[in-house]
Amino acid sequence: MPGNRRSRRMKNGRRRRISLTATEKRVLTLLLLLLLSLPALPLALTSINPVLTTDTGELIIGFTGDATTADQDAFAATYGYTILDRNDALNCILVRPDSAVQKRVLTRGAREEIVRYLEPNKPVRALYTPNDLYFPDQWALPSIKVDQAWDYERGNKTVTIAIIDSGIDYTHEDLSANYLPGGYDWVNHDPDPRDDFGHGTQCAGIAAAVIDNGKGIAGIAQVNLMAEKVLDHTGRGTEWDVALAIVHAVGHGATIISLSLGGDENAQVEEDACRYAWDNGCLLVAAAGNQMVEGVLYPAAYESVIAVGSIDQTDQRRGTWGPELELVAPGVSILSTSLYGGYASVAGTSMATPHVAGVAALLWSQYPSLTNQQVRTILTQTADDLGAPGFDMYFGYGKVNALNALLLNLNFDTMRPEVPYPSISGIHTGTITPFYDLDVSKLSTYPCPGTGGRTINARIWNDSLNVTAAWTGYPGDWQTIPFDQVFLLEAGKTYNYTIETASYPQIHHTASLTTPVGTITCTAFTDHNGWVHHDRIPAIRLLH
């Protein structure tokens, strides 16, 4: 099941426009916690595609000035690896350990007195910049790290984005090479979904305009574009046609379905079509709406669809919000393709939506074995957090980040509990088992509203890892503390934790919790009154 998202509705299916108390707002922002009932996704980075690992398997070890060659050789022998090369001028060596030794060296060897530093021998790459004429004017692409993601992946024609909209001007110089016939015109009932309004062409260009052709703009992903025309020359259509188009796109090979359209009311036929596409492995993204009010439009509000909101150049929200909102993306002053071979600046959540579709296409191009739920999880769990820490109804999980998604820079996030009370400080012990490889540098605690809930100290360890973090004052962020080193939590392995909290942190009142990227359990929680509980999990985030 995709994320179970609910919003308030009247019996006739219309959404009620209501004002909420502060408590109700906090509860609504947590409705997506039901995502945590999803099946486990035990998929590590290296099991998806070893090419993207940031570690060559080799280590560089720098020594203090008085360390001799004999000292280097003795150090290598102690930790059981082979010296591959030596640089006398910099007093460092290149070594290749086996994986078990490498983990031990990273946590223990770096503390030897003669060792000045120890670091992985990471790969480097040529940095790519497209030659498209208007690329410098596309502020949105660096904002969501697409320009950096292109150093790893630019798209694959095994992926197809279906633009369900007003059609596509497939004769456009910046679209024709990526256009895939096979769509349909549901307005005029013919197999020629050519755009006569312009909206679909604008969306298509953002997602997949041809890159590096010396013309126009750079699309996010070099994948196939399919057109399903459901909007007429005035930009209007029907839910029936949208449903038909979704089913047709699934039958003609769509991987991702982008819907920059919507209405105020739900329609069962449209919801069934979205569910049909999801159940057949497609990822659906849709525009949340442009009004600065609460109330995500349909089809974005369906649980099988990623609802996308809009932000501007300063990451300020520009559009509809609600508990169904999942991601945000740039949607102001967006340069894209337009009718008759032109280019125009456009705005709205309609333009934010194909940004997410394009990033999803990059991700699926790099990792073709992913399921739609795994793609969805990676997009949400690698987003740049905006607004209140963690998920909130104004920015969802945050701004989509293409580079983080491709590198699987996931955060372990318990999210806020629906009911954090009673809250009390104390010492938590338990285990964490990630589904993915997680690079971790910081721990952040969710505080109860109006309190300074924080972590005093933390320790994470198993047979090959032992890291600690400690609170050192009020540096501006009371809730986040750094570990003494950046470390890796390996997919499928179980790690112990001890976390001491203070000043009313939020607590999950359960013995075990499954998040989209791993599980966390409670062994014991000793509160500051000395009482011991076995169903108190700290509400935390492990940040990369």
C-alpha positions in Angstrom: 0.0 0.0 0.0 1.2 3.5 -0.7 1.1 6.1 2.0 -2.3 6.2 3.8 -3.2 9.8 3.8 -6.5 11.3 5.0 -8.0 14.7 5.1 -11.3 16.0 6.4 -14.3 15.7 4.1 -18.0 16.2 4.2 -20.3 13.2 3.5 -20.8 14.3 -0.2 -17.1 14.0 -0.8 -16.4 17.7 -0.8 -13.5 18.9 1.4 -14.5 21.1 4.3 -12.6 24.4 4.7 -12.0 24.6 8.4 -9.7 26.3 10.9 -7.7 24.0 13.1 -6.5 24.2 16.6 -2.8 24.0 17.2 -3.2 20.4 18.5 -5.3 19.4 15.5 -2.6 20.8 13.2 0.1 18.8 14.9 -2.0 15.6 14.6 -2.7 16.2 10.9 0.9 16.6 10.1 1.6 13.2 11.5 -1.1 11.3 9.5 1.6 10.0 7.1 3.0 8.0 10.0 0.8 5.3 8.6 3.4 4.9 5.9 5.4 3.1 8.6 3.2 0.1 8.2 4.7 -0.5 4.7 6.6 -3.7 4.1 10.3 -3.6 4.8 12.5 -2.5 2.0 15.8 -4.4 2.6 17.8 -2.9 -0.2 21.3 -1.6 0.4 23.1 0.8 -1.9 25.7 -1.7 -3.0 23.0 -4.3 -3.8 21.3 -1.8 -6.1 24.3 -0.7 -8.1 27.9 -0.8 -6.9 28.9 2.0 -9.4 27.5 4.7 -7.2 29.3 3.7 -4.0 31.5 6.6 -2.8 34.2 4.2 -1.6 36.7 2.4 -3.9 37.5 -0.1 -1.1 40.9 1.5 -0.5 42.0 3.7 2.3 44.5 6.6 2.5 46.3 6.9 5.8 48.4 10.0 6.6 51.0 9.8 9.3 52.6 12.3 11.7 55.9 13.9 10.6 58.0 11.7 12.8 56.5 8.4 11.6 59.0 6.3 9.6 58.5 3.9 6.8 59.0 1.1 9.3 56.3 2.6 11.4 53.9 2.6 8.4 54.7 -1.0 7.7 54.2 -2.0 11.3 50.8 -0.2 11.4 49.7 -2.0 8.2 50.7 -5.3 9.6 48.8 -4.6 12.9 45.5 -4.0 11.0 46.0 -6.7 8.4 46.0 -5.0 5.1 48.3 -4.6 2.1 50.1 -1.4 1.2 49.4 -0.6 -2.5 51.4 2.6 -2.8 53.3 5.1 -0.8 53.8 8.9 -1.0 57.0 9.9 1.0 56.5 13.7 0.4 53.1 13.6 2.0 54.0 10.8 4.4 50.9 8.7 3.6 50.1 5.3 2.2 47.4 3.7 0.1 46.1 0.4 1.4 43.4 -2.2 0.6 41.8 -3.9 3.6 39.1 -6.5 3.6 35.7 -5.1 4.5 35.7 -6.4 8.1 39.2 -4.9 8.8 38.2 -1.6 7.1 35.3 -1.1 9.5 37.5 -1.8 12.5 40.3 0.5 11.2 37.9 3.4 10.5 36.7 3.3 14.1 39.9 2.3 15.9 42.9 2.7 13.7 42.4 6.4 13.3 43.0 6.9 17.0 46.6 5.6 16.8 49.0 8.3 17.9 51.1 8.1 14.7 48.0 8.5 12.4 47.2 12.0 11.4 44.2 11.1 9.2 42.5 8.1 7.7 40.0 8.4 4.9 38.5 6.4 2.0 40.1 6.7 -1.4 37.0 8.1 -3.0 36.5 8.3 -6.8 36.5 11.6 -8.7 34.7 12.4 -11.9 34.5 14.9 -14.7 31.9 17.6 -13.9 29.2 18.0 -16.5 27.6 21.2 -17.7 25.1 21.1 -20.6 25.5 23.4 -23.6 21.8 24.3 -23.8 21.3 28.0 -24.6 19.1 28.8 -21.7 20.5 26.5 -19.1 22.0 29.4 -17.1 18.5 30.7 -16.7 17.1 27.5 -15.2 17.5 28.4 -11.5 15.4 25.4 -10.4 17.9 22.7 -11.6 20.7 23.6 -9.2 18.1 24.3 -6.5 17.2 20.6 -6.5 20.8 19.5 -7.3 19.9 18.1 -10.8 23.1 19.7 -12.2 25.2 17.6 -9.8 23.1 14.5 -10.2 23.9 14.6 -14.0 27.5 13.6 -13.1 26.0 10.2 -12.2 22.9 9.8 -14.3 21.2 11.7 -17.2 18.4 9.2 -18.0 17.7 6.0 -19.9 15.1 5.3 -22.6 13.9 2.3 -20.6 12.0 4.9 -18.5 8.9 6.6 -19.9 7.1 9.6 -18.4 3.5 9.9 -19.4 2.3 13.6 -19.4 -1.4 13.5 -18.8 -2.4 17.0 -19.8 -3.2 19.1 -22.9 -0.9 17.0 -25.1 2.7 17.7 -26.2 4.0 19.7 -29.1 6.1 16.8 -30.4 7.5 18.8 -33.2 9.3 21.2 -30.8 13.1 21.2 -31.4 13.7 20.5 -27.7 11.2 17.7 -27.4 10.9 15.7 -30.6 14.0 13.5 -30.0 12.6 12.3 -26.7 9.0 11.9 -27.8 7.5 8.4 -27.9 4.4 7.8 -30.0 1.7 5.7 -28.5 -0.4 8.2 -26.5 -3.9 9.3 -27.3 -6.1 12.4 -27.7 -9.1 11.7 -25.4 -10.6 15.1 -26.2 -10.9 14.6 -30.0 -10.8 10.8 -29.9 -7.9 10.2 -32.2 -4.3 8.9 -31.8 -2.7 12.3 -32.3 -2.2 14.0 -28.8 -0.7 17.2 -30.2 -0.9 20.1 -27.8 -3.2 23.1 -28.7 -3.1 24.8 -25.3 0.5 24.8 -24.3 0.3 23.5 -20.7 1.4 19.9 -21.4 4.3 21.1 -23.6 5.6 23.2 -20.7 5.4 20.3 -18.3 7.1 18.0 -20.8 10.0 20.3 -21.3 10.7 20.6 -17.5 10.8 16.8 -17.1 12.6 15.7 -20.3 13.6 18.4 -22.8 16.6 17.3 -24.9 19.8 18.1 -23.2 23.2 19.1 -24.8 21.7 20.0 -28.2 22.9 23.7 -28.0 19.3 24.8 -28.0 16.7 26.0 -25.6 16.6 24.4 -22.1 17.9 21.3 -20.4 15.3 18.8 -19.3 15.9 16.9 -16.1 16.0 13.3 -17.5 16.8 12.0 -20.9 13.9 9.5 -21.0 10.9 8.9 -23.2 8.0 11.3 -23.2 4.4 10.0 -23.9 1.4 12.3 -24.3 -2.1 11.6 -23.1 -4.3 14.5 -24.1 -7.2 15.1 -21.7 -7.4 18.9 -21.6 -8.8 20.9 -24.6 -7.6 24.2 -26.1 -9.0 26.0 -23.0 -7.3 23.8 -20.5 -10.4 21.9 -19.4 -11.2 18.2 -19.3 -13.1 15.5 -17.4 -12.3 13.0 -14.7 -13.5 10.2 -17.0 -10.9 11.1 -19.6 -8.2 11.4 -17.0 -9.1 7.9 -15.8 -9.0 6.5 -19.3 -5.7 8.2 -20.0 -4.1 6.7 -16.9 -5.1 3.2 -17.8 -4.0 3.7 -21.4 -0.6 5.0 -20.3 -0.1 2.0 -18.1 -0.9 -0.3 -21.0 1.5 1.5 -23.3 4.6 1.3 -21.1 4.5 4.3 -18.9 6.8 4.1 -15.9 6.0 7.5 -14.3 2.6 9.4 -14.7 2.8 13.1 -14.3 -0.6 14.9 -13.7 -0.4 18.7 -13.6 -4.1 19.1 -13.2 -6.8 18.7 -10.6 -10.2 19.3 -9.1 -11.7 20.0 -5.7 -13.7 16.8 -5.4 -12.7 13.1 -5.4 -14.0 10.8 -8.1 -14.0 7.1 -7.6 -13.2 6.3 -11.2 -10.2 8.5 -11.1 -9.0 7.1 -7.8 -9.5 3.6 -9.1 -7.4 4.5 -12.2 -4.6 5.8 -10.0 -4.7 2.7 -7.9 -4.6 0.6 -11.0 -1.5 2.4 -12.2 0.2 2.0 -8.8 -0.7 -1.7 -8.5 0.9 -2.1 -12.0 4.2 -0.6 -10.8 3.8 3.0 -12.0 4.8 6.0 -9.9 2.2 8.8 -10.0 2.9 12.5 -9.2 0.3 15.3 -9.3 0.0 19.0 -8.6 -1.3 19.9 -5.1 -2.9 23.2 -6.2 -2.0 26.8 -6.5 -4.3 28.5 -4.0 -2.7 29.6 -0.7 -5.2 27.6 1.3 -5.4 24.2 2.9 -6.9 21.5 0.7 -4.8 19.4 -1.7 -6.6 18.8 -5.0 -7.4 15.5 -6.6 -5.8 13.4 -8.0 -2.9 14.5 -5.8 -4.8 13.8 -2.6 -5.2 10.1 -3.4 -2.9 7.9 -1.4 -1.5 6.2 -4.5 -0.2 9.6 -5.8 2.7 11.8 -4.7 1.2 15.3 -4.0 3.7 18.0 -5.1 3.7 21.6 -3.8 5.5 24.7 -5.1 8.3 26.8 -3.7 10.1 29.9 -5.0 13.8 30.8 -5.3 14.1 31.3 -1.5 12.3 28.0 -0.6 9.1 29.8 0.4 5.8 27.9 -0.1 3.7 29.0 -3.1 0.5 27.1 -3.2 -1.9 24.7 -1.5 -1.0 22.6 1.6 -2.4 19.8 3.6 -1.6 16.4 5.2 -1.5 14.7 1.8 1.3 17.0 0.6 4.4 14.8 0.2 7.1 16.8 -1.6 7.8 20.4 -2.9 9.7 21.6 -5.9 10.4 24.8 -7.7 7.3 26.4 -9.3 8.1 30.1 -9.8 9.7 31.7 -12.9 10.3 28.3 -14.5 11.6 28.5 -18.1 10.3 25.7 -20.3 9.2 24.8 -23.8 6.1 26.4 -25.3 3.9 26.0 -28.4 5.2 26.7 -31.9 8.9 26.0 -31.0 9.1 28.7 -28.4 10.2 29.0 -24.7 8.4 30.8 -21.9 8.6 31.4 -18.1 5.7 29.7 -16.3 4.7 29.1 -12.7 2.6 27.0 -10.4 2.4 23.5 -8.8 1.8 22.3 -12.4 5.5 23.2 -13.0 6.7 21.8 -9.7 5.2 18.4 -10.5 7.3 17.5 -13.6 10.5 18.4 -11.6 9.6 15.5 -9.2 8.7 13.3 -12.2 12.1 14.1 -13.8 14.0 13.3 -10.6 12.1 10.0 -10.3 13.1 9.2 -13.9 16.8 9.8 -13.1 16.5 7.6 -10.0 14.8 4.8 -11.9 17.2 5.1 -14.8 20.1 4.5 -12.4 18.4 1.8 -10.4 16.0 0.0 -12.8 15.2 -2.8 -10.3 13.5 -0.5 -7.8 9.8 -0.8 -7.1 7.5 2.2 -7.3 7.3 2.2 -3.5 11.1 2.1 -3.1 11.4 5.1 -5.5 8.7 6.9 -3.5 10.5 6.2 -0.2 13.9 7.3 -1.6 12.4 10.6 -2.9 10.8 11.5 0.4 13.6 10.3 2.6 16.3 12.1 0.7 14.4 15.4 0.4 15.8 18.7 1.9 13.8 19.3 5.0 12.0 22.6 5.0 9.7 24.2 7.6 9.3 22.3 10.9 11.8 19.4 11.4 10.6 16.3 9.7 7.3 15.9 7.8 4.9 18.8 8.0 1.7 19.7 6.1 3.2 22.8 4.5 6.3 21.3 2.8 5.6 17.5 3.2 9.0 15.8 3.6 10.7 18.7 1.9 12.3 19.8 -1.4 13.1 17.0 -3.8 16.9 16.5 -4.1 18.2 14.7 -7.2 21.7 14.2 -6.0 20.7 12.8 -2.6 18.3 10.5 -4.3 20.9 9.1 -6.7 23.4 8.7 -3.9 20.8 7.3 -1.6 21.6 9.8 1.2 18.8 8.6 3.3 18.0 9.8 6.8 16.6 7.4 9.5 13.5 9.2 10.8 11.1 7.9 13.3 8.9 11.0 12.7 6.9 12.6 15.4 4.6 10.3 17.3 0.9 11.0 16.9 0.6 11.2 20.7 4.0 11.9 22.3 2.6 12.2 25.8 3.4 11.4 28.5 6.8 12.8 27.8 9.7 12.5 30.3 13.5 12.6 30.0 15.7 9.6 30.8 17.9 6.9 29.2 16.7 4.9 26.2 18.4 1.7 25.1 17.4 -0.5 22.1 18.4 -1.5 18.6 18.3 0.0 15.1 18.3 -2.1 11.9 18.4 -0.1 8.7 17.0 -1.4 5.4 19.6 0.7 3.4 23.2 1.7 4.0 23.1 4.9 5.9 25.8 7.5 6.3 25.3 9.2 9.6 26.9 12.3 11.1 24.3 13.8 13.5 21.4 12.9 15.7 18.3 15.2 16.1 15.6 14.9 18.7 11.9 15.9 18.2 11.0 18.2 21.2 7.5 18.5 22.5 5.9 21.8 21.5 7.0 24.6 23.7 9.9 22.7 25.2 13.6 22.4 24.6 13.5 18.6 24.3 17.0 17.5 23.4 19.6 14.7 23.6 22.4 15.0 26.2 24.5 12.2 24.8 24.2 9.2 22.5 26.1 6.0 21.6 25.6 3.6 18.7 27.6 0.4 18.6 28.0 -3.2 17.6 31.0 -5.6 17.1 32.5 -3.3 14.5 31.3 0.2 15.4 31.4 2.4 18.4 30.5 6.1 18.0 29.3 8.7 20.5 27.7 12.2 20.4 27.4 14.7 23.2 25.5 18.0 23.7 27.9 20.9 24.2 25.6 23.9 24.7 23.2 26.0 22.7 24.8 26.6 19.3 21.4 27.7 17.9 20.0 24.3 17.3 19.1 22.8 20.6 18.0 19.4 19.2 20.9 18.4 16.9 24.2 17.0 18.2 27.1 15.7 16.0 28.8 12.3 16.4 32.5 12.2 16.9 32.9 10.9 13.3 30.9 10.2 10.2 30.0 6.5 10.1 28.1 3.9 8.1 25.1 1.9 9.3 25.1 -1.1 7.0 21.8 -2.4 5.6 20.5 -5.5 7.4 22.9 -5.2 10.4 21.6 -4.5 13.9 23.1 -1.8 16.1 22.7 -1.0 19.8 21.9 2.5 21.0 21.9 4.4 24.2 20.3 7.8 24.1 20.0 10.1 27.2 17.4 12.9 26.8 16.3 16.0 28.7 13.6 18.6 28.8 10.5 16.8 27.4 11.6 15.1 24.1 8.8 13.3 22.1 8.4 9.6 22.7 6.8 6.8 20.7 4.9 4.7 23.1 5.6 1.3 21.5 8.2 -1.4 21.9 9.1 -1.5 18.1 8.7 0.9 15.3 9.1 0.4 11.5 10.1 3.4 9.4 10.5 3.6 5.7 14.3 3.0 6.0 14.6 0.7 9.0 13.3 -0.5 12.3 14.0 0.7 15.9 13.2 -1.1 19.1 13.1 -0.3 22.8 15.0 -2.6 25.2 14.5 -0.4 28.2 13.8 3.2 29.1 14.7 4.4 32.5 13.0 7.7 33.2 14.5 10.4 35.5 12.3 9.2 38.3 13.9 5.7 38.1 10.9 3.9 36.6 11.8 1.4 33.8 9.6 1.0 30.7 9.9 -1.3 27.8 7.7 0.6 25.3 9.3 4.0 25.0 11.2 4.8 21.7 12.8 8.2 21.4 11.5 10.3 18.4 14.8 11.0 16.6 16.4 11.5 13.2 19.8 10.1 12.2 21.1 12.6 9.6 23.7 12.1 6.9 
